[in-house]
Amino acid sequence: MGFFGFGGTKGSPKIDGDSSEEESEIGSDDEEEVVGFHVEPVVGHRVLLRATCMKKFPELVKETGKSTGTLTWVDPTDADGDGVTGDISEVTWDNGYVGDYRTGYEGTYRCERE
């Protein structure tokens, strides 16, 4: 289990596609710092989409333009009822696109620290 446990639109937990076992798998040898798993989601963090997320959801790659983004909002509630807050975070991408991404919701993680 990760450091912060398991963890669209603000207030809407069904954000950017269905959950995926593949994107939930985070190995101990991974070099990425998964937001919500290895590091707490904090407004101001610079992030990228995870490689597993880019493979599973190519539409997210088109929206973000493979750019880097900044966390601009972190859900203060426990959206999935697991006792951990910050399940969903808003990212403003350098290309101007703004979207909400899973940072622990139902054990799925879409972003990594830059």
N, CA, C and O atoms as CSV, one atom per row, in Angstrom:
chain,resi,resn,atom,element,x,y,z
A,1,MET,N,N,0.841,-1.179,0.000
A,1,MET,CA,C,0.000,0.000,0.000
A,1,MET,C,C,0.880,1.233,0.000
A,1,MET,O,O,1.933,1.236,0.637
A,2,GLY,N,N,0.481,2.261,-0.686
A,2,GLY,CA,C,1.270,3.471,-0.807
A,2,GLY,C,C,1.245,4.329,0.440
A,2,GLY,O,O,0.507,4.056,1.387
A,3,PHE,N,N,2.035,5.339,0.429
A,3,PHE,CA,C,2.197,6.238,1.550
A,3,PHE,C,C,0.885,6.880,1.968
A,3,PHE,O,O,0.635,7.032,3.164
A,4,PHE,N,N,0.042,7.260,1.020
A,4,PHE,CA,C,-1.211,7.922,1.339
A,4,PHE,C,C,-2.422,7.031,1.128
A,4,PHE,O,O,-3.548,7.527,1.152
A,5,GLY,N,N,-2.235,5.750,0.924
A,5,GLY,CA,C,-3.359,4.839,0.767
A,5,GLY,C,C,-4.002,4.950,-0.592
A,5,GLY,O,O,-3.432,5.518,-1.524
A,6,PHE,N,N,-5.191,4.404,-0.692
A,6,PHE,CA,C,-5.893,4.442,-1.958
A,6,PHE,C,C,-6.889,5.575,-1.996
A,6,PHE,O,O,-7.840,5.752,-1.235
A,7,GLY,N,N,-6.639,6.046,-2.650
A,7,GLY,CA,C,-7.656,6.970,-2.860
A,7,GLY,C,C,-8.611,6.214,-3.794
A,7,GLY,O,O,-9.644,6.754,-4.189
A,8,GLY,N,N,-13.059,15.447,-15.343
A,8,GLY,CA,C,-14.266,15.679,-14.718
A,8,GLY,C,C,-14.467,17.101,-14.257
A,8,GLY,O,O,-14.191,18.186,-14.768
A,9,THR,N,N,-15.078,16.716,-13.044
A,9,THR,CA,C,-15.495,18.001,-12.551
A,9,THR,C,C,-15.492,17.947,-11.043
A,9,THR,O,O,-15.753,16.892,-10.465
A,10,LYS,N,N,-15.207,19.042,-10.396
A,10,LYS,CA,C,-15.191,19.045,-8.944
A,10,LYS,C,C,-16.513,18.505,-8.429
A,10,LYS,O,O,-17.581,18.897,-8.898
A,11,GLY,N,N,-16.431,17.597,-7.454
A,11,GLY,CA,C,-17.628,17.022,-6.875
A,11,GLY,C,C,-18.158,15.832,-7.635
A,11,GLY,O,O,-19.095,15.183,-7.169
A,12,SER,N,N,-17.600,15.522,-8.780
A,12,SER,CA,C,-18.042,14.391,-9.585
A,12,SER,C,C,-16.933,13.353,-9.657
A,12,SER,O,O,-15.959,13.545,-10.385
A,13,PRO,N,N,-17.062,12.248,-8.910
A,13,PRO,CA,C,-15.979,11.286,-8.858
A,13,PRO,C,C,-15.679,10.585,-10.176
A,13,PRO,O,O,-14.552,10.123,-10.356
A,14,LYS,N,N,-16.616,10.481,-11.100
A,14,LYS,CA,C,-16.376,9.822,-12.383
A,14,LYS,C,C,-15.789,10.858,-13.323
A,14,LYS,O,O,-16.524,11.547,-14.030
A,15,ILE,N,N,-14.448,10.974,-13.336
A,15,ILE,CA,C,-13.816,12.116,-13.978
A,15,ILE,C,C,-13.282,11.854,-15.364
A,15,ILE,O,O,-13.760,12.424,-16.345
A,16,ASP,N,N,-12.298,10.996,-15.441
A,16,ASP,CA,C,-11.550,10.886,-16.684
A,16,ASP,C,C,-11.477,9.456,-17.190
A,16,ASP,O,O,-10.444,9.025,-17.703
A,17,GLY,N,N,-12.560,8.730,-17.048
A,17,GLY,CA,C,-12.595,7.360,-17.545
A,17,GLY,C,C,-12.731,6.365,-16.425
A,17,GLY,O,O,-12.726,6.730,-15.249
A,18,ASP,N,N,-12.852,5.123,-16.786
A,18,ASP,CA,C,-13.017,4.068,-15.803
A,18,ASP,C,C,-11.712,3.746,-15.121
A,18,ASP,O,O,-10.634,3.988,-15.663
A,19,SER,N,N,-11.821,3.188,-13.907
A,19,SER,CA,C,-10.610,2.790,-13.191
A,19,SER,C,C,-9.964,1.630,-13.925
A,19,SER,O,O,-10.607,0.938,-14.714
A,20,SER,N,N,-8.701,1.431,-13.656
A,20,SER,CA,C,-7.952,0.412,-14.367
A,20,SER,C,C,-6.992,-0.275,-13.426
A,20,SER,O,O,-6.256,0.380,-12.689
A,21,GLU,N,N,-6.998,-1.595,-13.450
A,21,GLU,CA,C,-6.057,-2.344,-12.625
A,21,GLU,C,C,-4.627,-1.996,-13.021
A,21,GLU,O,O,-3.759,-1.866,-12.159
A,22,GLU,N,N,-4.377,-1.843,-14.325
A,22,GLU,CA,C,-3.032,-1.538,-14.810
A,22,GLU,C,C,-2.510,-0.222,-14.245
A,22,GLU,O,O,-1.360,-0.146,-13.813
A,23,GLU,N,N,-3.347,0.816,-14.244
A,23,GLU,CA,C,-2.869,2.105,-13.770
A,23,GLU,C,C,-2.765,2.144,-12.255
A,23,GLU,O,O,-2.112,3.033,-11.710
A,24,SER,N,N,-3.393,1.201,-11.559
A,24,SER,CA,C,-3.306,1.141,-10.108
A,24,SER,C,C,-2.039,0.448,-9.653
A,24,SER,O,O,-1.583,0.664,-8.530
A,25,GLU,N,N,-1.463,-0.384,-10.511
A,25,GLU,CA,C,-0.269,-1.125,-10.136
A,25,GLU,C,C,0.933,-0.187,-10.101
A,25,GLU,O,O,1.301,0.437,-11.096
A,26,ILE,N,N,1.522,-0.118,-8.924
A,26,ILE,CA,C,2.688,0.732,-8.747
A,26,ILE,C,C,3.742,-0.130,-8.090
A,26,ILE,O,O,3.594,-0.527,-6.934
A,27,GLY,N,N,4.808,-0.423,-8.819
A,27,GLY,CA,C,5.871,-1.274,-8.299
A,27,GLY,C,C,6.859,-0.505,-7.460
A,27,GLY,O,O,6.982,0.714,-7.578
A,28,SER,N,N,7.557,-1.220,-6.617
A,28,SER,CA,C,8.554,-0.583,-5.757
A,28,SER,C,C,9.767,-0.113,-6.548
A,28,SER,O,O,10.533,0.727,-6.075
A,29,ASP,N,N,9.943,-0.656,-7.761
A,29,ASP,CA,C,11.086,-0.251,-8.568
A,29,ASP,C,C,10.752,0.883,-9.534
A,29,ASP,O,O,11.613,1.321,-10.297
A,30,ASP,N,N,9.489,1.370,-9.508
A,30,ASP,CA,C,9.107,2.486,-10.358
A,30,ASP,C,C,9.891,3.730,-9.968
A,30,ASP,O,O,10.103,3.995,-8.784
A,31,GLU,N,N,10.314,4.481,-10.957
A,31,GLU,CA,C,11.046,5.711,-10.690
A,31,GLU,C,C,10.118,6.912,-10.597
A,31,GLU,O,O,10.527,7.977,-10.136
A,32,GLU,N,N,8.887,6.752,-11.023
A,32,GLU,CA,C,7.959,7.871,-10.972
A,32,GLU,C,C,7.480,8.108,-9.536
A,32,GLU,O,O,7.353,7.176,-8.742
A,33,GLU,N,N,7.218,9.381,-9.231
A,33,GLU,CA,C,6.642,9.757,-7.946
A,33,GLU,C,C,5.150,9.967,-8.190
A,33,GLU,O,O,4.728,11.039,-8.625
A,34,VAL,N,N,4.367,8.944,-7.909
A,34,VAL,CA,C,2.938,8.968,-8.204
A,34,VAL,C,C,2.224,9.868,-7.197
A,34,VAL,O,O,2.333,9.682,-5.985
A,35,VAL,N,N,1.484,10.854,-7.734
A,35,VAL,CA,C,0.758,11.808,-6.900
A,35,VAL,C,C,-0.419,11.092,-6.233
A,35,VAL,O,O,-1.262,10.493,-6.901
A,36,GLY,N,N,-0.454,11.167,-4.912
A,36,GLY,CA,C,-1.487,10.510,-4.123
A,36,GLY,C,C,-1.053,9.164,-3.593
A,36,GLY,O,O,-1.716,8.598,-2.724
A,37,PHE,N,N,0.060,8.634,-4.105
A,37,PHE,CA,C,0.583,7.350,-3.651
A,37,PHE,C,C,1.936,7.539,-2.981
A,37,PHE,O,O,2.116,7.195,-1.813
A,38,HIS,N,N,2.896,8.095,-3.740
A,38,HIS,CA,C,4.226,8.370,-3.188
A,38,HIS,C,C,4.301,9.749,-2.553
A,38,HIS,O,O,4.976,9.937,-1.540
A,39,VAL,N,N,3.615,10.703,-3.143
A,39,VAL,CA,C,3.627,12.080,-2.647
A,39,VAL,C,C,2.199,12.586,-2.514
A,39,VAL,O,O,1.338,12.280,-3.339
A,40,GLU,N,N,1.964,13.354,-1.479
A,40,GLU,CA,C,0.648,13.938,-1.233
A,40,GLU,C,C,0.342,14.968,-2.326
A,40,GLU,O,O,1.221,15.743,-2.704
A,41,PRO,N,N,-0.898,14.984,-2.837
A,41,PRO,CA,C,-1.250,16.029,-3.796
A,41,PRO,C,C,-1.333,17.386,-3.081
A,41,PRO,O,O,-2.098,17.557,-2.132
A,42,VAL,N,N,-0.535,18.336,-3.557
A,42,VAL,CA,C,-0.463,19.660,-2.955
A,42,VAL,C,C,-0.553,20.696,-4.062
A,42,VAL,O,O,0.132,20.591,-5.079
A,43,VAL,N,N,-1.406,21.702,-3.860
A,43,VAL,CA,C,-1.528,22.784,-4.838
A,43,VAL,C,C,-0.145,23.375,-5.086
A,43,VAL,O,O,0.594,23.677,-4.149
A,44,GLY,N,N,0.192,23.535,-6.365
A,44,GLY,CA,C,1.484,24.084,-6.767
A,44,GLY,C,C,2.450,23.034,-7.288
A,44,GLY,O,O,3.419,23.375,-7.966
A,45,HIS,N,N,2.204,21.747,-6.982
A,45,HIS,CA,C,3.080,20.704,-7.520
A,45,HIS,C,C,3.012,20.699,-9.039
A,45,HIS,O,O,1.948,20.897,-9.626
A,46,ARG,N,N,4.150,20.470,-9.663
A,46,ARG,CA,C,4.222,20.326,-11.114
A,46,ARG,C,C,4.085,18.842,-11.427
A,46,ARG,O,O,4.745,18.009,-10.807
A,47,VAL,N,N,3.228,18.512,-12.388
A,47,VAL,CA,C,2.906,17.116,-12.668
A,47,VAL,C,C,2.884,16.816,-14.166
A,47,VAL,O,O,2.836,17.711,-15.009
A,48,LEU,N,N,2.922,15.515,-14.457
A,48,LEU,CA,C,2.771,14.960,-15.805
A,48,LEU,C,C,1.745,13.843,-15.712
A,48,LEU,O,O,1.483,13.329,-14.625
A,49,LEU,N,N,1.164,13.464,-16.841
A,49,LEU,CA,C,0.352,12.256,-16.874
A,49,LEU,C,C,1.275,11.049,-16.752
A,49,LEU,O,O,2.369,11.049,-17.316
A,50,ARG,N,N,0.847,10.022,-16.022
A,50,ARG,CA,C,1.627,8.792,-15.923
A,50,ARG,C,C,1.612,8.062,-17.269
A,50,ARG,O,O,0.651,8.178,-18.029
A,51,ALA,N,N,2.660,7.326,-17.555
A,51,ALA,CA,C,2.771,6.582,-18.816
A,51,ALA,C,C,1.625,5.580,-18.963
A,51,ALA,O,O,1.078,5.429,-20.055
A,52,THR,N,N,1.255,4.896,-17.878
A,52,THR,CA,C,0.158,3.929,-17.959
A,52,THR,C,C,-1.155,4.616,-18.294
A,52,THR,O,O,-1.992,4.054,-19.001
A,53,CYS,N,N,-1.334,5.808,-17.797
A,53,CYS,CA,C,-2.542,6.584,-18.082
A,53,CYS,C,C,-2.562,7.028,-19.550
A,53,CYS,O,O,-3.605,6.991,-20.202
A,54,MET,N,N,-1.410,7.443,-20.056
A,54,MET,CA,C,-1.338,7.884,-21.460
A,54,MET,C,C,-1.663,6.744,-22.414
A,54,MET,O,O,-2.290,6.963,-23.450
A,55,LYS,N,N,-1.238,5.521,-22.071
A,55,LYS,CA,C,-1.541,4.360,-22.925
A,55,LYS,C,C,-3.023,4.023,-22.897
A,55,LYS,O,O,-3.615,3.741,-23.939
A,56,LYS,N,N,-3.621,4.050,-21.725
A,56,LYS,CA,C,-5.013,3.636,-21.577
A,56,LYS,C,C,-5.999,4.706,-22.036
A,56,LYS,O,O,-7.074,4.381,-22.542
A,57,PHE,N,N,-5.644,5.979,-21.864
A,57,PHE,CA,C,-6.552,7.082,-22.185
A,57,PHE,C,C,-5.894,8.069,-23.153
A,57,PHE,O,O,-5.498,9.158,-22.740
A,58,PRO,N,N,-5.772,7.705,-24.440
A,58,PRO,CA,C,-5.105,8.593,-25.404
A,58,PRO,C,C,-5.791,9.953,-25.545
A,58,PRO,O,O,-5.156,10.929,-25.943
A,59,GLU,N,N,-7.080,10.019,-25.219
A,59,GLU,CA,C,-7.786,11.305,-25.303
A,59,GLU,C,C,-7.222,12.301,-24.292
A,59,GLU,O,O,-7.254,13.507,-24.533
A,60,LEU,N,N,-6.706,11.811,-23.166
A,60,LEU,CA,C,-6.097,12.704,-22.182
A,60,LEU,C,C,-4.787,13.282,-22.706
A,60,LEU,O,O,-4.434,14.420,-22.397
A,61,VAL,N,N,-4.071,12.494,-23.497
A,61,VAL,CA,C,-2.823,12.975,-24.101
A,61,VAL,C,C,-3.142,14.114,-25.069
A,61,VAL,O,O,-2.430,15.117,-25.110
A,62,LYS,N,N,-4.211,13.955,-25.843
A,62,LYS,CA,C,-4.610,15.010,-26.785
A,62,LYS,C,C,-4.983,16.286,-26.039
A,62,LYS,O,O,-4.601,17.383,-26.448
A,63,GLU,N,N,-5.738,16.143,-24.933
A,63,GLU,CA,C,-6.178,17.314,-24.171
A,63,GLU,C,C,-5.000,18.051,-23.540
A,63,GLU,O,O,-4.939,19.280,-23.568
A,64,THR,N,N,-4.076,17.298,-22.977
A,64,THR,CA,C,-2.957,17.921,-22.260
A,64,THR,C,C,-1.794,18.278,-23.167
A,64,THR,O,O,-0.921,19.055,-22.782
A,65,GLY,N,N,-1.777,17.716,-24.370
A,65,GLY,CA,C,-0.690,17.982,-25.297
A,65,GLY,C,C,0.653,17.482,-24.796
A,65,GLY,O,O,1.698,18.016,-25.167
A,66,LYS,N,N,0.627,16.447,-23.945
A,66,LYS,CA,C,1.847,15.898,-23.329
A,66,LYS,C,C,2.635,16.969,-22.590
A,66,LYS,O,O,3.850,16.855,-22.423
A,67,SER,N,N,1.934,18.012,-22.146
A,67,SER,CA,C,2.632,19.091,-21.450
A,67,SER,C,C,2.699,18.812,-19.953
A,67,SER,O,O,2.110,17.851,-19.457
A,68,THR,N,N,3.408,19.646,-19.265
A,68,THR,CA,C,3.490,19.612,-17.814
A,68,THR,C,C,2.374,20.506,-17.291
A,68,THR,O,O,1.948,21.445,-17.963
A,69,GLY,N,N,1.907,20.203,-16.088
A,69,GLY,CA,C,0.845,21.002,-15.507
A,69,GLY,C,C,1.105,21.304,-14.042
A,69,GLY,O,O,2.069,20.819,-13.448
A,70,THR,N,N,0.217,22.120,-13.469
A,70,THR,CA,C,0.312,22.513,-12.072
A,70,THR,C,C,-0.976,22.134,-11.358
A,70,THR,O,O,-2.067,22.427,-11.846
A,71,LEU,N,N,-0.852,21.480,-10.196
A,71,LEU,CA,C,-2.039,21.193,-9.384
A,71,LEU,C,C,-2.589,22.518,-8.874
A,71,LEU,O,O,-1.880,23.283,-8.220
A,72,THR,N,N,-3.869,22.788,-9.180
A,72,THR,CA,C,-4.481,24.053,-8.784
A,72,THR,C,C,-5.603,23.876,-7.772
A,72,THR,O,O,-6.112,24.863,-7.241
A,73,TRP,N,N,-5.996,22.636,-7.493
A,73,TRP,CA,C,-7.037,22.339,-6.511
A,73,TRP,C,C,-6.915,20.880,-6.111
A,73,TRP,O,O,-6.671,20.021,-6.958
A,74,VAL,N,N,-7.082,20.593,-4.828
A,74,VAL,CA,C,-7.089,19.229,-4.322
A,74,VAL,C,C,-8.369,19.055,-3.521
A,74,VAL,O,O,-8.653,19.842,-2.618
A,75,ASP,N,N,-9.142,18.023,-3.849
A,75,ASP,CA,C,-10.413,17.769,-3.175
A,75,ASP,C,C,-10.181,17.560,-1.675
A,75,ASP,O,O,-9.455,16.648,-1.281
A,76,PRO,N,N,-10.801,18.407,-0.836
A,76,PRO,CA,C,-10.602,18.277,0.612
A,76,PRO,C,C,-11.451,17.185,1.245
A,76,PRO,O,O,-11.339,16.926,2.443
A,77,THR,N,N,-12.304,16.538,0.441
A,77,THR,CA,C,-13.168,15.494,0.974
A,77,THR,C,C,-12.614,14.113,0.638
A,77,THR,O,O,-11.670,13.974,-0.141
A,78,ASP,N,N,-13.218,13.111,1.239
A,78,ASP,CA,C,-12.876,11.707,0.980
A,78,ASP,C,C,-13.891,11.179,-0.033
A,78,ASP,O,O,-14.911,10.609,0.354
A,79,ALA,N,N,-13.623,11.360,-1.308
A,79,ALA,CA,C,-14.586,11.048,-2.370
A,79,ALA,C,C,-14.935,9.566,-2.476
A,79,ALA,O,O,-16.034,9.229,-2.915
A,80,ASP,N,N,-14.029,8.678,-2.087
A,80,ASP,CA,C,-14.307,7.244,-2.243
A,80,ASP,C,C,-14.527,6.515,-0.918
A,80,ASP,O,O,-14.688,5.295,-0.904
A,81,GLY,N,N,-14.534,7.247,0.188
A,81,GLY,CA,C,-14.863,6.655,1.473
A,81,GLY,C,C,-13.803,5.775,2.096
A,81,GLY,O,O,-14.113,4.950,2.955
A,82,ASP,N,N,-12.550,5.935,1.680
A,82,ASP,CA,C,-11.487,5.089,2.230
A,82,ASP,C,C,-10.769,5.720,3.421
A,82,ASP,O,O,-9.836,5.132,3.968
A,83,GLY,N,N,-11.202,6.914,3.823
A,83,GLY,CA,C,-10.583,7.576,4.962
A,83,GLY,C,C,-9.445,8.501,4.594
A,83,GLY,O,O,-8.827,9.095,5.479
A,84,VAL,N,N,-9.146,8.642,3.298
A,84,VAL,CA,C,-8.058,9.500,2.825
A,84,VAL,C,C,-8.647,10.583,1.933
A,84,VAL,O,O,-9.439,10.287,1.039
A,85,THR,N,N,-8.266,11.842,2.169
A,85,THR,CA,C,-8.741,12.937,1.323
A,85,THR,C,C,-7.769,13.158,0.164
A,85,THR,O,O,-6.694,12.560,0.120
A,86,GLY,N,N,-8.159,14.016,-0.765
A,86,GLY,CA,C,-7.288,14.329,-1.908
A,86,GLY,C,C,-7.392,13.329,-3.035
A,86,GLY,O,O,-6.442,13.156,-3.798
A,87,ASP,N,N,-8.541,12.662,-3.156
A,87,ASP,CA,C,-8.734,11.630,-4.178
A,87,ASP,C,C,-8.759,12.174,-5.604
A,87,ASP,O,O,-8.482,11.448,-6.559
A,88,ILE,N,N,-9.091,13.448,-5.740
A,88,ILE,CA,C,-9.219,14.081,-7.054
A,88,ILE,C,C,-8.506,15.428,-7.004
A,88,ILE,O,O,-8.621,16.163,-6.023
A,89,SER,N,N,-7.776,15.746,-8.060
A,89,SER,CA,C,-7.063,17.020,-8.117
A,89,SER,C,C,-7.272,17.672,-9.479
A,89,SER,O,O,-7.386,16.993,-10.499
A,90,GLU,N,N,-7.318,18.994,-9.474
A,90,GLU,CA,C,-7.425,19.752,-10.716
A,90,GLU,C,C,-6.032,20.142,-11.172
A,90,GLU,O,O,-5.190,20.550,-10.372
A,91,VAL,N,N,-5.801,20.010,-12.475
A,91,VAL,CA,C,-4.513,20.378,-13.068
A,91,VAL,C,C,-4.753,21.414,-14.160
A,91,VAL,O,O,-5.630,21.245,-15.008
A,92,THR,N,N,-3.973,22.480,-14.130
A,92,THR,CA,C,-3.935,23.433,-15.233
A,92,THR,C,C,-2.665,23.116,-16.001
A,92,THR,O,O,-1.555,23.289,-15.497
A,93,TRP,N,N,-2.847,22.648,-17.235
A,93,TRP,CA,C,-1.717,22.232,-18.067
A,93,TRP,C,C,-1.097,23.445,-18.739
A,93,TRP,O,O,-1.774,24.448,-18.967
A,94,ASP,N,N,0.178,23.355,-19.052
A,94,ASP,CA,C,0.897,24.465,-19.676
A,94,ASP,C,C,0.300,24.853,-21.027
A,94,ASP,O,O,0.493,25.979,-21.485
A,95,ASN,N,N,-0.425,23.931,-21.672
A,95,ASN,CA,C,-1.065,24.264,-22.948
A,95,ASN,C,C,-2.401,24.987,-22.745
A,95,ASN,O,O,-3.075,25.320,-23.720
A,96,GLY,N,N,-2.790,25.235,-21.477
A,96,GLY,CA,C,-4.012,25.971,-21.177
A,96,GLY,C,C,-5.200,25.109,-20.790
A,96,GLY,O,O,-6.184,25.622,-20.259
A,97,TYR,N,N,-5.129,23.809,-21.046
A,97,TYR,CA,C,-6.239,22.918,-20.706
A,97,TYR,C,C,-6.325,22.739,-19.190
A,97,TYR,O,O,-5.298,22.641,-18.517
A,98,VAL,N,N,-7.547,22.695,-18.650
A,98,VAL,CA,C,-7.782,22.466,-17.232
A,98,VAL,C,C,-8.673,21.244,-17.090
A,98,VAL,O,O,-9.702,21.143,-17.758
A,99,GLY,N,N,-8.284,20.316,-16.223
A,99,GLY,CA,C,-9.086,19.116,-16.003
A,99,GLY,C,C,-8.844,18.540,-14.621
A,99,GLY,O,O,-7.869,18.881,-13.951
A,100,ASP,N,N,-9.745,17.662,-14.203
A,100,ASP,CA,C,-9.637,16.977,-12.916
A,100,ASP,C,C,-9.154,15.556,-13.138
A,100,ASP,O,O,-9.562,14.900,-14.096
A,101,TYR,N,N,-8.280,15.074,-12.249
A,101,TYR,CA,C,-7.644,13.772,-12.409
A,101,TYR,C,C,-7.631,13.021,-11.091
A,101,TYR,O,O,-7.605,13.617,-10.014
A,102,ARG,N,N,-7.649,11.715,-11.200
A,102,ARG,CA,C,-7.635,10.867,-10.020
A,102,ARG,C,C,-6.251,10.869,-9.378
A,102,ARG,O,O,-5.239,10.591,-10.022
A,103,THR,N,N,-6.244,11.188,-8.106
A,103,THR,CA,C,-5.002,11.152,-7.327
A,103,THR,C,C,-5.238,10.267,-6.106
A,103,THR,O,O,-4.883,10.610,-4.978
A,104,GLY,N,N,-5.854,9.111,-6.379
A,104,GLY,CA,C,-6.140,8.139,-5.340
A,104,GLY,C,C,-7.562,7.630,-5.344
A,104,GLY,O,O,-7.871,6.679,-4.625
A,105,TYR,N,N,-8.448,8.237,-6.138
A,105,TYR,CA,C,-9.840,7.818,-6.158
A,105,TYR,C,C,-9.945,6.346,-6.562
A,105,TYR,O,O,-9.506,5.953,-7.643
A,106,GLU,N,N,-10.534,5.541,-5.672
A,106,GLU,CA,C,-10.718,4.106,-5.884
A,106,GLU,C,C,-9.417,3.405,-6.282
A,106,GLU,O,O,-9.427,2.459,-7.070
A,107,GLY,N,N,-8.303,3.879,-5.731
A,107,GLY,CA,C,-7.012,3.234,-5.975
A,107,GLY,C,C,-6.403,3.518,-7.324
A,107,GLY,O,O,-5.526,2.777,-7.767
A,108,THR,N,N,-6.843,4.577,-7.998
A,108,THR,CA,C,-6.269,4.918,-9.297
A,108,THR,C,C,-5.540,6.264,-9.203
A,108,THR,O,O,-5.931,7.168,-8.464
A,109,TYR,N,N,-4.475,6.349,-9.979
A,109,TYR,CA,C,-3.567,7.500,-9.923
A,109,TYR,C,C,-3.193,7.876,-11.342
A,109,TYR,O,O,-2.627,7.056,-12.066
A,110,ARG,N,N,-3.495,9.101,-11.758
A,110,ARG,CA,C,-3.281,9.503,-13.149
A,110,ARG,C,C,-2.073,10.409,-13.342
A,110,ARG,O,O,-1.638,10.608,-14.477
A,111,CYS,N,N,-1.515,10.967,-12.264
A,111,CYS,CA,C,-0.433,11.938,-12.404
A,111,CYS,C,C,0.811,11.519,-11.625
A,111,CYS,O,O,0.735,10.790,-10.636
A,112,GLU,N,N,1.950,12.002,-12.100
A,112,GLU,CA,C,3.218,11.830,-11.388
A,112,GLU,C,C,3.886,13.188,-11.274
A,112,GLU,O,O,3.633,14.083,-12.080
A,113,ARG,N,N,4.737,13.336,-10.274
A,113,ARG,CA,C,5.477,14.591,-10.100
A,113,ARG,C,C,6.476,14.753,-11.223
A,113,ARG,O,O,7.066,13.782,-11.696
A,114,GLU,N,N,6.656,15.980,-11.639
A,114,GLU,CA,C,7.629,16.302,-12.676
A,114,GLU,C,C,9.023,16.015,-12.175
A,114,GLU,O,O,9.995,16.220,-12.902
